[in-house]
Amino acid sequence: MSGMSISLLMFGVLVALLMLGIPVGVTLLLVGGVGYIWVSGLEPMLSYMNSAPYFQTANYGLSVIPLFVLMGQFATGSGLSTGIFNAAAAWLGHRRGGVAMAGIGACAAFGSICGSSLATAATMAHVSLPEMKRLNYSGSLATGSLAAGGTLGILIPPSVVLVIYAILTEQSIGKLFFAAMIPGILAAIGYMITVAIVVRLNPEAGPAGPKATLAQKFTTLAELVPVIVVFVVVMGGIYGGFFTPTEGAAVGAAATGVIAVVRGGMRMKGIVECLLGTAKLTGMIFLILIGADLFNAFLAITQMPTQAAAAIGASGLSPMTVLLLILLFYLVLGCVMDSMSMILVTMPVLFPIVMKLDFGMSPEHTAIWFGIVVLIVVEMGLITPPFGLNVFVINSLAPDVPMSESFRGVIPFLISDFIRVGILVAFPVLTLGVLRLLE
């Protein structure tokens, strides 16, 4: 068999094992190892694994990951989510669908200090689902809006997946963070507009809540101050050159930890739980990194990435057609793989292909724009039927809502996502505008 045939076969095996529920890191190590042995033999594979895992994980740039994870752990355990939601609900809750809009806005704000879609969705669901149930929101709107809102956690910086993409493609972490801001804001606005349309078509889906007084509204804004301060310090410090992304992550984790203790009442038990949670999640991420490195090494020796780039270059397809096919591939793959695994497995193959295409931008801007668009499409997989992981998480917290109803609830938000992706693909300036202003 040719190298291309072997690589395609093993990629199919990889997807099949993931669909069976085998852990991602284990699957990557197993498939990558078998593929490497098939092509080069056992001794070369053992020789590669003798040193590759160390050099892969000893990268100083990767130290930003546990720090951002710890920042998210502190944010989740600090009680900030309640204050964020209360502030959003005070300003929006009196409108039809307002509490669902408040949940989406709270997800956006919480995502700015969390960086995890699943954590954002689960945390905000604990806070907002009881309120929506009290107001007799439909199960589809309540669960669908929170599942979609949870995806903002990984798009609005800081984002661990963007850090991984930056390291793989040798791009600036700070520039990727700033490039994600406008698409993240557009996502939140698009989701709120979607809620407004849903309740206009079906007013009973999202009844209006009680109206807060002006004094109550401004009082709740005080709950947002810690979030704003942490976000401004971390992002401003990174792009202002006061500290590196790793130092910024450390500052953010320390600041969020102080907030968790002082304002959230976190004690030693909670701190230990956050540290253990960080260690477990970091260990899982690094296992995936090691597995992806072995799998990508196997792909490299089959010369599959080079052959694929050459084949697409000779196909005569326009750059935009190739991009749309890649995005469609990510949307389908997102139904069976998590975002980090997809980025790690596919970027060594697809990134060189994209960088050979002419989109009328500099290589750096093309890489940043492509990364943001891919991240959005990857996150769409978290709410795409029938395997959307965010939907399963939210539905598990709303046992009285049938799963089919939750999936029906995310359809309008998926339509909003498709429109947003189309706009960002057609107008790259929306992604790159902030960078061009700061350059």
Helices and strands as residue ranges (DSSP letters): H 3-19, H 24-40, H 42-57, G 60-63, H 64-77, H 80-92, H 98-114, H 117-134, H 139-150, H 152-155, H 160-169, H 173-179, H 181-201, G 203-205, H 214-221, G 222-224, H 225-239, H 245-262, H 268-302, H 304-313, H 319-333, H 339-355, H 363-380, G 381-383, H 389-396, H 403-426, H 429-438
